[in-house]
Amino acid sequence: MNLQKKIMGVLAAAAIGDAMGAATENLSFSQIRKQFGQVTDFLKPDKTAFALGNEAGQVTDDFSQIYFLCRSILENKGILTKEIVIKAILAWSDVPKYFNRFAGPTTRSSIAMYKDPDHQMKALPGAVTVDYASKATNGAAMKIAPAALLHPGDIEAAMQAAILITQVTHDNSLAISGACAVAAVCSASLAKDAVIEEALAAGLYGAVRGENLGKTLSREVAGPSVAERIRLAYNIANGVGNKEEKLYRLANLVGSGLHISEAVPCALGIVALNKKNPFQAVIDAVNIGYDTDTIAAIVGTMVGAFVDQNDPHFLSLFKDVQEANDFNLVELSHSLSTTVESLERKQN
C-alpha cells in the first residue's frame, strides 16, 4: 500500500471512529450493550451524548481538530511550527458547531490565552485559579495524527512534532507521554513494510520516551503513568478470558475516560486485541463506554494504515462520513502524501 493510501486510511478511520463514537459517548460498557447490542454504523446522538444535535456521521472536536491542523500545515507547505498549530486551533475555535459545543476546559483555556495574551484570569478572594493547561486530559492525543503523517516511519521525528503540537494546549509531561505514544504508533504504521506488532511496541516506547522528554521540556504533573497503564492494557489483552471479558477489563481497570492515562492505554489495549482485524478495533472502541468518540478517534489514528480499504463496510462508512461533514479526505490524503514526499526528496 502506498503512502497516500495509508494516510487516507488514518484520516478515514479516525473520522469514522469519532463520528460513530459520538452516539455512544457517556454511556457505560453495559449500557451500550443493553441499548444497542453493538454499534457498527453511524447513529444520530441522543440526549446522553455531548454531540446531541449532530446528525449521524458528523464528527466532533476530535477529528475536526486533526482536519484543521492538516489544512494549516499544508498551507505552510508541510512545515510544522508552533505558530501554525496556534493558527489552526484559533481557526477551529471560530467554527461555532465545533468550539461552542465540544471544546474541553484545557483547550478553551489555551484558546482564550492565545486570543488575548494580556488577559489574566483573576480568582475570587481566597479562591485558587485552576491552570487547566497543566491538566493531563486526552485532548493531546486525539488530534496528534498530523505529527505522524508528516513523518511516516520516523518515530523520533514524529514524537518531536507531537511534543510541539501538544505544548500549544496541553503543556505537561503526561499529556506529552500519551501524545508521543499515539504518534509513535501511527508513524510506525506508515512505514513501508509496517506490521501491527511493531507499531504496538512503538506505542510503549513512545510513552516512556515522551514522559522522559516531557519532564525535561515541560512540567511534571501528578497522575498515573501512561506507560505503566499501557503495560497493564497489554497484559489484559494477552491474558486469560474471551475478548468481551478483556474489553470489560480495559473499560473498568484501565479506564476509558478523559484522562490521558486512561484514554491512550485503553486505545492501545483495544488495538492489541484486534491485530488480525484492525478496523474491528475502531468498532470495539466505539462500544467500550465513556469517552468513546475520543477513544475511537485515537484507535483510528493508530490502525488506519492497516485497515483493508476494500472492505465494503469500511468503504460505505468512509463515503458517509465525507458526505456528512463535507470533507474530501481523498484529496487531503493526496495533498499530504505529495507534500511529505516532496520534503523527503529535498532532504535527501
Kinemage of the C-alpha trace (Angstrom):
@kinemage 1
@onewidth
@group {chain A} dominant
@subgroup {mainchain}
@vectorlist {calphas} color= white
{ca met a 1} P 0.000 0.000 0.000
{ca asn a 2} L 1.445 3.381 -0.974
{ca leu a 3} L 1.777 6.359 1.385
{ca gln a 4} L -1.280 8.174 0.075
{ca lys a 5} L -3.463 5.137 0.730
{ca lys a 6} L -2.027 4.698 4.216
{ca ile a 7} L -2.614 8.358 5.087
{ca met a 8} L -6.138 8.123 3.719
{ca gly a 9} L -6.731 5.093 5.933
{ca val a 10} L -5.599 7.016 9.016
{ca leu a 11} L -7.818 10.003 8.231
{ca ala a 12} L -10.786 7.810 7.370
{ca ala a 13} L -10.556 5.537 10.411
{ca ala a 14} L -10.093 8.475 12.805
{ca ala a 15} L -13.069 10.332 11.327
{ca ile a 16} L -15.280 7.227 11.334
{ca gly a 17} L -14.337 6.418 14.924
{ca asp a 18} L -15.071 9.942 16.126
{ca ala a 19} L -18.429 10.192 14.323
{ca met a 20} L -19.596 6.713 15.317
{ca gly a 21} L -18.420 7.084 18.912
{ca ala a 22} L -20.304 10.371 19.243
{ca ala a 23} L -23.525 8.394 19.683
{ca thr a 24} L -22.239 6.146 22.492
{ca glu a 25} L -20.257 8.740 24.454
{ca asn a 26} L -21.049 8.983 28.185
{ca leu a 27} L -22.725 5.583 28.261
{ca ser a 28} L -21.120 2.779 30.247
{ca phe a 29} L -19.845 -0.507 28.828
{ca ser a 30} L -23.016 -2.298 29.965
{ca gln a 31} L -25.424 0.484 28.956
{ca ile a 32} L -24.181 0.368 25.371
{ca arg a 33} L -24.766 -3.365 25.198
{ca lys a 34} L -28.238 -3.125 26.740
{ca gln a 35} L -29.312 -0.264 24.487
{ca phe a 36} L -27.636 -1.153 21.190
{ca gly a 37} L -26.036 -4.590 21.401
{ca gln a 38} L -23.084 -3.378 19.376
{ca val a 39} L -22.904 -0.131 17.391
{ca thr a 40} L -21.359 -0.701 13.964
{ca asp a 41} L -22.852 2.154 11.942
{ca phe a 42} L -23.478 5.865 12.313
{ca leu a 43} L -26.322 6.853 14.634
{ca lys a 44} L -27.767 10.230 15.499
{ca pro a 45} L -26.517 11.147 19.003
{ca asp a 46} L -29.209 11.148 21.686
{ca lys a 47} L -29.625 13.252 24.829
{ca thr a 48} L -26.921 11.381 26.774
{ca ala a 49} L -24.204 12.484 24.327
{ca phe a 50} L -22.287 15.757 24.155
{ca ala a 51} L -22.855 15.552 20.399
{ca leu a 52} L -26.641 15.937 20.793
{ca gly a 53} L -27.668 17.959 17.760
{ca asn a 54} L -25.221 16.267 15.399
{ca glu a 55} L -26.584 14.276 12.505
{ca ala a 56} L -25.477 10.671 12.038
{ca gly a 57} L -21.925 10.602 10.698
{ca gln a 58} L -20.910 14.083 11.797
{ca val a 59} L -17.602 14.405 13.658
{ca thr a 60} L -16.880 16.256 16.906
{ca asp a 61} L -13.825 18.143 18.181
{ca asp a 62} L -11.608 15.059 17.884
{ca phe a 63} L -11.331 14.664 14.133
{ca ser a 64} L -12.206 18.269 13.287
{ca gln a 65} L -9.000 19.395 15.036
{ca ile a 66} L -6.989 16.851 13.039
{ca tyr a 67} L -8.576 18.239 9.880
{ca phe a 68} L -7.813 21.882 10.713
{ca leu a 69} L -4.233 21.045 11.682
{ca cys a 70} L -3.649 19.191 8.423
{ca arg a 71} L -5.031 22.095 6.407
{ca ser a 72} L -2.886 24.660 8.196
{ca ile a 73} L 0.246 22.534 7.776
{ca leu a 74} L -0.434 22.212 4.048
{ca glu a 75} L -0.897 25.977 3.760
{ca asn a 76} L 2.588 26.272 5.262
{ca lys a 77} L 3.982 23.860 2.652
{ca gly a 78} L 4.316 20.993 5.112
{ca ile a 79} L 6.341 22.872 7.697
{ca leu a 80} L 5.093 22.467 11.258
{ca thr a 81} L 5.668 25.347 13.675
{ca lys a 82} L 4.101 26.486 16.924
{ca glu a 83} L 2.569 29.416 15.074
{ca ile a 84} L 0.908 27.084 12.571
{ca val a 85} L -0.576 24.972 15.372
{ca ile a 86} L -1.919 28.089 17.103
{ca lys a 87} L -3.337 29.332 13.807
{ca ala a 88} L -5.132 26.013 13.271
{ca ile a 89} L -6.575 25.914 16.794
{ca leu a 90} L -7.807 29.513 16.541
{ca ala a 91} L -9.367 28.845 13.117
{ca trp a 92} L -11.075 25.789 14.586
{ca ser a 93} L -12.366 27.858 17.517
{ca asp a 94} L -14.035 30.244 15.089
{ca val a 95} L -16.388 27.464 13.935
{ca pro a 96} L -19.292 27.526 16.435
{ca lys a 97} L -20.509 23.997 15.721
{ca tyr a 98} L -17.156 22.687 16.952
{ca phe a 99} L -15.928 25.139 19.586
{ca asn a 100} L -19.179 26.109 21.308
{ca arg a 101} L -20.329 22.539 21.776
{ca phe a 102} L -17.205 20.423 22.107
{ca ala a 103} L -14.174 22.362 23.341
{ca gly a 104} L -12.908 20.981 26.648
{ca pro a 105} L -11.631 23.158 29.507
{ca thr a 106} L -7.952 22.695 28.647
{ca thr a 107} L -8.484 23.714 25.028
{ca arg a 108} L -10.793 26.608 25.979
{ca ser a 109} L -8.244 27.973 28.422
{ca ser a 110} L -5.471 27.799 25.822
{ca ile a 111} L -7.563 29.438 23.118
{ca ala a 112} L -8.551 32.257 25.478
{ca met a 113} L -4.874 32.861 26.211
{ca tyr a 114} L -3.890 32.974 22.528
{ca lys a 115} L -6.758 35.278 21.629
{ca asp a 116} L -5.912 37.664 24.466
{ca pro a 117} L -2.370 37.058 25.780
{ca asp a 118} L -2.581 40.024 28.155
{ca his a 119} L -5.700 38.701 29.840
{ca gln a 120} L -5.102 37.227 33.260
{ca met a 121} L -7.751 35.139 34.982
{ca lys a 122} L -8.498 36.599 38.397
{ca ala a 123} L -9.629 34.384 41.229
{ca leu a 124} L -12.064 35.469 43.876
{ca pro a 125} L -10.508 36.268 47.273
{ca gly a 126} L -9.438 33.033 48.899
{ca ala a 127} L -10.026 31.033 45.698
{ca val a 128} L -7.467 29.253 43.540
{ca thr a 129} L -7.197 29.805 39.789
{ca val a 130} L -7.142 26.430 38.060
{ca asp a 131} L -4.399 26.067 35.477
{ca tyr a 132} L -6.174 23.791 33.042
{ca ala a 133} L -3.194 23.742 30.666
{ca ser a 134} L -1.357 21.660 33.262
{ca lys a 135} L -4.083 19.010 33.307
{ca ala a 136} L -3.405 15.749 31.552
{ca thr a 137} L -6.610 15.360 29.557
{ca asn a 138} L -6.853 13.249 26.414
{ca gly a 139} L -7.190 16.227 24.055
{ca ala a 140} L -3.461 15.982 23.443
{ca ala a 141} L -3.724 12.518 21.888
{ca met a 142} L -6.949 12.915 19.941
{ca lys a 143} L -5.527 15.453 17.474
{ca ile a 144} L -1.946 14.182 17.195
{ca ala a 145} L -2.233 12.315 13.865
{ca pro a 146} L -0.598 15.124 11.798
{ca ala a 147} L 2.644 14.687 13.767
{ca ala a 148} L 2.898 11.143 12.396
{ca leu a 149} L 1.534 11.886 8.931
{ca leu a 150} L 4.408 14.334 8.411
{ca his a 151} L 6.973 11.723 9.492
{ca pro a 152} L 5.980 8.275 8.171
{ca gly a 153} L 8.274 5.625 9.600
{ca asp a 154} L 10.365 8.179 11.529
{ca ile a 155} L 9.226 7.676 15.121
{ca glu a 156} L 11.673 10.107 16.700
{ca ala a 157} L 10.688 12.941 14.365
{ca ala a 158} L 7.004 12.144 14.853
{ca met a 159} L 7.433 12.393 18.631
{ca gln a 160} L 9.196 15.744 18.351
{ca ala a 161} L 6.304 17.014 16.222
{ca ala a 162} L 3.860 15.576 18.764
{ca ile a 163} L 5.558 17.499 21.558
{ca leu a 164} L 5.334 20.733 19.565
{ca ile a 165} L 1.605 20.236 18.925
{ca thr a 166} L 0.866 19.139 22.486
{ca gln a 167} L 2.621 22.036 24.180
{ca val a 168} L 0.328 24.530 22.474
{ca thr a 169} L -2.654 23.320 24.534
{ca his a 170} L -1.577 20.548 26.952
{ca asp a 171} L 1.858 21.521 28.207
{ca asn a 172} L 2.670 18.774 30.717
{ca ser a 173} L 4.599 15.526 30.985
{ca leu a 174} L 1.666 13.083 30.982
{ca ala a 175} L -0.076 14.677 28.004
{ca ile a 176} L 3.206 14.613 26.101
{ca ser a 177} L 3.700 10.952 27.027
{ca gly a 178} L 0.268 9.995 25.696
{ca ala a 179} L 0.605 12.077 22.553
{ca cys a 180} L 4.041 10.611 21.813
{ca ala a 181} L 2.681 7.091 22.254
{ca val a 182} L -0.059 7.637 19.682
{ca ala a 183} L 2.244 9.487 17.281
{ca ala a 184} L 4.817 6.687 17.519
{ca val a 185} L 2.243 4.007 16.692
{ca cys a 186} L 0.842 5.975 13.763
{ca ser a 187} L 4.299 6.791 12.391
{ca ala a 188} L 5.350 3.150 12.653
{ca ser a 189} L 2.152 2.095 10.863
{ca leu a 190} L 3.032 4.349 7.924
{ca ala a 191} L 6.394 2.684 7.316
{ca lys a 192} L 6.703 0.805 4.030
{ca asp a 193} L 6.661 -2.747 5.479
{ca ala a 194} L 4.847 -1.983 8.717
{ca val a 195} L 3.394 -4.715 10.889
{ca ile a 196} L 0.970 -4.064 13.702
{ca glu a 197} L 3.054 -5.833 16.363
{ca glu a 198} L 5.942 -3.413 15.764
{ca ala a 199} L 3.559 -0.475 15.884
{ca leu a 200} L 2.246 -1.625 19.266
{ca ala a 201} L 5.812 -1.885 20.569
{ca ala a 202} L 6.432 1.648 19.307
{ca gly a 203} L 3.475 2.820 21.380
{ca leu a 204} L 5.039 1.710 24.653
{ca tyr a 205} L 8.391 3.135 23.610
{ca gly a 206} L 6.723 6.426 22.710
{ca ala a 207} L 5.018 6.659 26.086
{ca val a 208} L 8.260 6.063 28.007
{ca arg a 209} L 10.304 8.371 25.798
{ca gly a 210} L 7.579 11.002 25.806
{ca glu a 211} L 7.281 11.004 29.580
{ca asn a 212} L 11.035 11.484 29.975
{ca leu a 213} L 11.110 14.265 27.390
{ca gly a 214} L 8.016 15.848 28.915
{ca lys a 215} L 9.624 16.081 32.331
{ca thr a 216} L 12.601 17.837 30.750
{ca leu a 217} L 10.866 20.088 28.231
{ca ser a 218} L 7.595 20.726 30.041
{ca arg a 219} L 6.287 20.393 33.586
{ca glu a 220} L 5.681 17.240 35.529
{ca val a 221} L 2.130 16.749 36.779
{ca ala a 222} L 0.531 14.222 39.088
{ca gly a 223} L -1.291 11.232 37.682
{ca pro a 224} L -0.859 7.579 36.685
{ca ser a 225} L 1.977 6.777 34.285
{ca val a 226} L 0.770 6.374 30.697
{ca ala a 227} L 3.498 3.805 30.086
{ca glu a 228} L 2.606 1.691 33.120
{ca arg a 229} L -1.066 1.783 32.140
{ca ile a 230} L -0.115 0.640 28.634
{ca arg a 231} L 1.703 -2.328 30.154
{ca leu a 232} L -1.440 -3.101 32.136
{ca ala a 233} L -3.567 -2.863 28.986
{ca tyr a 234} L -1.225 -5.207 27.088
{ca asn a 235} L -1.290 -7.680 29.978
{ca ile a 236} L -5.084 -7.678 29.854
{ca ala a 237} L -5.116 -8.121 26.071
{ca asn a 238} L -2.663 -11.027 26.263
{ca gly a 239} L -4.170 -12.563 29.397
{ca val a 240} L -6.913 -15.066 30.145
{ca gly a 241} L -10.541 -14.746 29.145
{ca asn a 242} L -12.518 -14.194 25.973
{ca lys a 243} L -12.459 -10.934 24.045
{ca glu a 244} L -15.587 -9.465 25.655
{ca glu a 245} L -14.163 -10.140 29.126
{ca lys a 246} L -10.916 -8.435 28.153
{ca leu a 247} L -12.752 -5.394 26.782
{ca tyr a 248} L -14.667 -5.191 30.053
{ca arg a 249} L -11.398 -5.214 31.995
{ca leu a 250} L -9.949 -2.496 29.768
{ca ala a 251} L -13.021 -0.344 30.400
{ca asn a 252} L -13.121 -0.939 34.142
{ca leu a 253} L -9.484 -1.412 35.156
{ca val a 254} L -7.566 0.775 32.704
{ca gly a 255} L -10.491 3.133 32.150
{ca ser a 256} L -11.840 4.840 29.025
{ca gly a 257} L -12.311 8.367 30.311
{ca leu a 258} L -10.989 11.878 29.897
{ca his a 259} L -7.562 11.426 31.476
{ca ile a 260} L -4.689 10.730 29.101
{ca ser a 261} L -3.593 7.849 31.343
{ca glu a 262} L -6.922 6.134 30.657
{ca ala a 263} L -7.656 7.002 27.034
{ca val a 264} L -4.327 6.146 25.387
{ca pro a 265} L -3.618 2.868 27.250
{ca cys a 266} L -7.212 1.740 26.704
{ca ala a 267} L -6.944 2.514 22.987
{ca leu a 268} L -3.699 0.557 22.709
{ca gly a 269} L -5.228 -2.364 24.581
{ca ile a 270} L -8.108 -2.419 22.103
{ca val a 271} L -5.676 -2.397 19.182
{ca ala a 272} L -3.744 -5.278 20.779
{ca leu a 273} L -6.978 -7.289 20.891
{ca asn a 274} L -7.573 -6.778 17.159
{ca lys a 275} L -4.224 -7.379 15.499
{ca lys a 276} L -5.835 -9.570 12.838
{ca asn a 277} L -8.764 -7.221 12.168
{ca pro a 278} L -7.645 -3.599 12.658
{ca phe a 279} L -10.951 -1.960 11.740
{ca gln a 280} L -12.739 -4.014 14.384
{ca ala a 281} L -10.573 -2.140 16.880
{ca val a 282} L -12.406 1.055 15.894
{ca ile a 283} L -15.756 -0.681 16.388
{ca asp a 284} L -14.675 -2.016 19.787
{ca ala a 285} L -13.582 1.479 20.817
{ca val a 286} L -16.995 2.857 19.868
{ca asn a 287} L -18.523 0.282 22.211
{ca ile a 288} L -16.036 0.499 25.111
{ca gly a 289} L -18.028 3.138 27.011
{ca tyr a 290} L -17.427 6.631 28.463
{ca asp a 291} L -15.318 8.846 26.139
{ca thr a 292} L -15.986 6.694 23.112
{ca asp a 293} L -15.596 9.297 20.369
{ca thr a 294} L -12.105 10.198 21.564
{ca ile a 295} L -11.026 6.599 22.213
{ca ala a 296} L -12.261 5.573 18.768
{ca ala a 297} L -10.574 8.535 17.050
{ca ile a 298} L -7.286 7.635 18.751
{ca val a 299} L -7.684 3.972 17.768
{ca gly a 300} L -8.458 5.032 14.198
{ca thr a 301} L -5.285 7.112 14.127
{ca met a 302} L -3.261 4.064 15.162
{ca val a 303} L -4.846 1.361 12.966
{ca gly a 304} L -5.979 3.291 9.882
{ca ala a 305} L -2.890 2.438 7.840
{ca phe a 306} L -3.560 -1.282 8.407
{ca val a 307} L -7.273 -1.255 7.519
{ca asp a 308} L -8.483 -3.219 4.489
{ca gln a 309} L -9.732 -0.394 2.289
{ca asn a 310} L -11.603 -2.822 0.045
{ca asp a 311} L -13.904 -3.851 2.885
{ca pro a 312} L -17.460 -2.863 1.808
{ca his a 313} L -18.443 -1.781 5.331
{ca phe a 314} L -15.391 0.470 5.618
{ca leu a 315} L -15.988 1.933 2.152
{ca ser a 316} L -19.626 2.701 2.946
{ca leu a 317} L -18.744 4.413 6.221
{ca phe a 318} L -15.924 6.348 4.538
{ca lys a 319} L -18.324 7.666 1.899
{ca asp a 320} L -20.916 8.610 4.512
{ca val a 321} L -18.515 10.416 6.858
{ca gln a 322} L -17.174 12.521 4.000
{ca glu a 323} L -20.663 13.473 2.883
{ca ala a 324} L -21.941 14.195 6.399
{ca asn a 325} L -19.074 16.621 7.068
{ca asp a 326} L -18.388 17.943 3.568
{ca phe a 327} L -14.827 16.555 3.743
{ca asn a 328} L -12.730 15.348 0.839
{ca leu a 329} L -10.323 13.067 2.664
{ca val a 330} L -9.079 11.520 -0.577
{ca glu a 331} L -7.889 14.932 -1.747
{ca leu a 332} L -6.462 15.746 1.685
{ca ser a 333} L -4.512 12.481 1.849
{ca his a 334} L -3.156 13.089 -1.652
{ca ser a 335} L -2.013 16.600 -0.729
{ca leu a 336} L -0.374 15.370 2.470
{ca ser a 337} L 1.450 12.463 0.812
{ca thr a 338} L 2.647 14.662 -2.060
{ca thr a 339} L 3.916 17.278 0.372
{ca val a 340} L 5.685 14.727 2.581
{ca glu a 341} L 7.345 13.008 -0.377
{ca ser a 342} L 8.471 16.368 -1.757
{ca leu a 343} L 10.033 17.335 1.584
{ca glu a 344} L 11.785 13.944 1.803
{ca arg a 345} L 13.290 14.425 -1.682
{ca lys a 346} L 14.637 17.849 -0.697
{ca gln a 347} L 16.207 16.435 2.468
{ca asn a 348} L 17.892 13.642 0.512
